[in-house]
Amino acid sequence: MDYFLTEQQTMTRDLAKKIADEKIKPVAAHYDETEEFAWPVMKILAESDLFGVYIPEQYGGLGGGILDMCLVTEELSRACGGIALGFAGTGLGAIPILLYGSEEQKKRFLPDIAKGKKLAAFCITEAGAGSDAGSIKTTARKDGDRYILNGTKQWITNAGEAEIYTVIALTDKAKGARGASAFIVEKGAKGLSFGKKEKKLGIRASATREVIFTDCEVPASNLISKEGMGFIVAMKTFDSSRPGVAAQAVGIAQGALDHAVEYARTRVQFGQPISGFQGIQHMLADMGTQVEAARALVYAAARMVDSGAKSVAKESAMAKLFASEVAMRVTTDAVQIFGGYGYMREYPVEKYMRDAKITQIYEGTSQVQRNVIAANMIKESLKRQSRD
């Protein structure tokens, strides 16, 4: 399907696909098995300038937007959803700075991210604050020209590997979520440490750790926006980043579908390729239709974000919800088409199924996405009623 991409976007997508095919696919199983972080691939992405596709030119980027980020994320995820997170997780960590950072902060931090010299991470989740992000306990106390952070963030993508962390912490506990603020914390800061690397069901090439703040000293100049803006920064970040998770889901689904079609063409049973059986054909048709529908929704949501639309929460949530659900269905069906071989780790599709699951969970579960969608639909209905 033609999505009428610009020449630059087409070049970006094609370059990402070339890297995925030539540099990621051959090593995807290795990194899934060893659970190592794929630094050699990150270096290739950096040398190809892909880390800067969504960053404005004045900060060292290529001047694209969220759609450009989605195009890269999708193609990389088609080869390996875990390795792709080194790129996509950095985007999540950079978005708060892009949206709310001061000019000085943007000039200081974004160029190194754009060049792939430094990875980034976003820190909001805690042991008692998953879907209920407003229940965070990490604190930030003002002390002269610095803030002192205390608390532990959990399941942070790129943790330990990233150099730049955007962190949501409470500067006024009495105000609850309205007392949250956003900070930029650099690796090496006094009092910053990391927990063990988590062992996960999928996306095993991605680093997931606790980020621990023990009287961690952060310059006051690293406060993003102003005190009390942290929850708004976080929610607006998710509005912009969720199409990226959705693009990861589309890439994972497309990768599994590609393998399923190829296997169905070559697997012979009852004297003919199984692609000749109507039952398999219908499965493939449904899988292909679902993937294309998800892609169309993701690209439309990303374009809406890039247009500067005032409210994109509903559309971003729809894209994330639909694409992640499609990824889980399509990868499960791909395993089914492979049959017993699909259940074996020697074959690629079981990994796609494992990788797909996380897209229904992080950056807001599918249930939370439905809450966001419904709340916005009701709000829109009330607005229409008040105008009538």
Residue pairs with C-beta under 8 A, 6 or more apart in sequence:
1 292
1 295
1 296
3 295
3 296
3 299
5 13
5 71
8 62
8 64
8 68
9 64
9 67
9 68
9 71
12 50
12 53
12 62
12 64
12 68
12 71
12 72
13 71
13 72
13 75
15 48
15 50
16 50
16 71
16 72
16 74
16 75
16 76
17 75
17 78
19 41
19 44
19 45
19 48
19 50
19 75
19 76
20 75
20 76
20 78
20 79
20 80
21 79
23 41
23 44
24 38
24 41
24 76
24 79
24 80
24 83
25 79
25 80
27 38
27 41
28 79
28 80
28 82
28 83
28 205
28 348
28 351
29 348
29 351
31 38
31 80
31 82
31 83
31 204
31 205
32 80
32 82
32 204
32 205
32 351
33 204
35 197
35 199
35 204
35 205
36 205
37 86
37 161
37 205
37 206
37 207
38 82
38 83
38 86
38 205
39 161
41 83
41 86
42 86
42 87
42 116
42 119
43 116
45 51
45 76
45 86
45 87
45 116
46 115
46 116
46 117
47 116
49 62
49 114
49 115
49 116
50 72
50 87
50 116
51 87
51 90
51 113
51 114
51 115
51 116
52 60
52 61
52 62
52 113
52 114
52 115
52 116
53 61
53 62
53 64
53 68
53 69
53 71
53 72
54 61
54 64
54 65
54 66
54 68
54 69
54 91
54 94
54 98
55 61
55 62
55 63
55 94
55 98
55 110
55 113
55 114
56 63
56 98
56 110
57 63
59 106
59 107
59 110
59 111
59 114
60 110
60 111
60 114
60 115
61 110
61 114
62 68
62 114
65 302
65 305
65 306
66 240
66 243
66 244
66 302
66 305
66 306
67 243
67 299
67 302
67 303
67 305
67 306
69 88
69 91
69 244
69 247
69 302
70 243
70 244
70 246
70 247
70 298
70 299
70 302
71 247
72 87
73 84
73 87
73 88
73 91
73 244
73 247
73 248
73 251
74 247
74 248
74 250
74 251
74 254
74 295
74 298
75 251
76 83
76 84
76 87
76 88
76 251
77 84
77 88
77 247
77 248
77 249
77 250
77 251
77 252
77 255
77 355
78 251
78 252
78 254
78 255
78 258
79 255
80 205
80 355
81 202
81 203
81 248
81 251
81 252
81 352
81 355
81 356
81 358
81 359
82 202
82 203
82 204
82 205
82 206
82 355
83 205
83 206
84 248
84 251
85 157
85 158
85 203
85 205
85 206
85 248
86 119
86 158
86 161
86 206
88 244
88 245
88 247
88 248
89 119
89 120
89 121
89 122
89 157
89 158
89 162
89 206
90 113
90 119
90 120
90 121
90 158
90 162
91 120
91 241
91 244
92 120
92 121
92 122
92 157
92 237
92 241
92 244
92 363
93 113
93 119
93 120
93 121
93 122
93 158
93 162
93 164
93 165
93 166
94 109
94 110
94 113
94 120
94 164
94 166
95 122
95 237
95 240
95 241
96 122
96 166
96 182
96 224
96 233
96 234
96 237
97 105
97 106
97 109
97 110
97 166
97 184
97 224
98 106
98 110
99 233
99 236
99 237
99 240
100 182
100 224
100 225
100 229
100 233
100 236
101 109
101 110
101 184
101 224
102 224
104 221
105 184
105 221
105 222
105 224
109 118
109 164
109 184
112 118
112 163
112 164
113 119
113 120
113 164
118 162
118 163
118 164
119 158
119 161
119 162
119 163
119 164
120 158
120 162
120 163
120 164
120 165
120 166
121 156
121 157
121 158
121 159
121 162
121 164
121 165
121 166
121 211
122 156
122 157
122 165
122 166
122 237
122 241
123 153
123 156
123 159
123 165
123 166
123 167
123 168
123 185
123 211
124 133
124 136
124 153
124 167
124 168
124 234
125 133
125 153
125 154
125 155
125 156
126 135
126 136
126 137
126 138
126 151
126 152
126 153
126 154
127 152
127 154
128 135
128 137
129 135
129 136
129 137
131 364
131 365
131 367
131 368
133 168
133 177
133 231
133 234
134 176
134 177
134 180
134 231
136 151
136 168
136 169
136 170
136 180
137 151
137 170
138 149
138 150
138 151
138 152
138 153
138 167
138 168
138 169
138 170
138 213
139 149
139 150
139 151
139 169
139 170
139 171
139 173
140 147
140 148
140 149
140 169
140 170
140 171
140 181
140 183
140 218
141 147
141 148
141 150
141 171
142 171
142 220
144 220
145 219
145 220
145 221
146 217
146 218
146 219
146 220
147 171
147 183
147 217
147 218
147 219
147 220
147 222
147 223
148 191
148 215
148 216
148 217
148 218
149 167
149 169
149 183
149 185
149 191
149 213
149 215
149 216
149 218
150 213
150 214
150 215
150 216
151 169
151 213
152 195
152 210
152 211
152 212
152 213
153 159
153 167
153 210
153 211
153 212
153 213
154 210
155 198
155 208
155 210
155 362
156 165
156 208
156 209
156 210
156 211
157 206
157 207
157 208
157 362
158 206
158 207
159 165
159 194
159 195
159 207
159 208
159 209
159 210
159 211
160 194
160 197
160 207
160 209
161 207
162 187
163 186
163 187
164 184
164 185
164 186
164 187
165 184
165 185
165 186
165 187
165 192
165 211
166 182
166 183
166 184
166 185
166 224
166 237
167 182
167 183
167 184
167 185
167 211
167 213
168 180
168 181
168 182
168 230
168 231
168 233
168 234
169 180
169 181
169 183
169 213
169 230
170 179
170 180
170 181
170 230
171 179
171 180
171 181
171 227
171 228
171 230
172 178
172 179
172 227
172 228
173 179
175 228
177 231
178 228
178 231
179 228
180 228
180 229
180 230
180 231
180 234
181 223
181 224
181 226
181 227
181 228
181 229
181 230
182 223
182 224
182 225
182 229
182 230
182 233
182 234
183 218
183 222
183 223
183 224
184 218
184 222
184 224
185 192
185 213
185 216
185 218
185 222
186 222
189 216
189 217
189 218
190 215
190 216
190 217
191 213
191 214
191 215
191 216
191 217
192 211
192 212
192 213
192 216
193 212
193 214
194 209
194 210
194 211
194 212
195 209
195 210
195 211
195 212
196 209
196 210
197 207
197 208
197 209
198 208
198 209
200 206
200 208
200 358
201 354
201 357
201 358
202 351
202 353
202 354
202 355
202 356
202 357
202 358
203 355
203 358
224 230
224 233
225 233
235 313
238 316
238 363
238 364
239 305
239 312
239 313
239 316
240 305
240 312
240 316
241 363
242 301
242 316
242 317
242 319
242 320
242 363
242 364
242 369
243 298
243 301
243 302
243 305
243 316
243 319
243 320
245 320
245 323
245 324
245 359
245 362
245 363
246 294
246 297
246 298
246 301
246 319
246 320
246 322
246 323
246 324
246 359
247 298
247 302
247 323
248 359
249 294
249 320
249 323
249 324
249 326
249 327
249 356
249 359
250 291
250 294
250 295
250 298
250 323
250 326
250 327
252 327
252 331
252 352
252 355
252 356
252 359
253 287
253 290
253 291
253 294
253 323
253 326
253 327
253 330
253 331
253 352
253 356
254 291
254 295
255 352
256 330
256 331
256 334
256 349
256 352
256 353
256 356
257 284
257 287
257 288
257 291
257 330
257 334
259 334
259 338
259 348
259 349
259 352
260 284
260 287
260 333
260 334
260 337
260 338
260 349
261 275
261 284
263 337
263 338
263 341
264 273
264 274
264 275
264 280
264 284
264 337
265 273
265 275
266 273
267 273
267 274
268 274
274 280
274 337
275 281
275 284
280 337
283 333
283 336
283 337
284 337
286 333
287 329
287 330
287 333
287 334
290 326
290 329
290 330
291 326
291 330
293 322
293 326
294 319
294 322
294 323
294 326
294 327
295 323
297 318
297 319
297 322
297 323
298 319
298 323
300 315
300 319
301 312
301 315
301 316
301 318
301 319
302 319
304 312
304 315
305 312
305 316
311 376
313 372
313 376
314 372
314 373
314 376
314 377
314 380
317 364
317 369
317 370
317 372
317 373
317 376
318 369
318 373
320 359
320 363
320 364
320 369
321 366
321 369
321 370
321 373
323 359
324 356
324 359
324 360
324 366
325 360
325 366
327 356
327 359
327 360
328 353
328 356
328 357
328 359
328 360
330 356
331 349
331 352
331 353
331 355
331 356
332 353
334 342
334 349
334 352
334 353
335 342
335 343
335 349
335 350
335 353
336 342
338 347
338 349
341 347
342 349
342 350
343 350
344 350
345 351
360 366
364 372
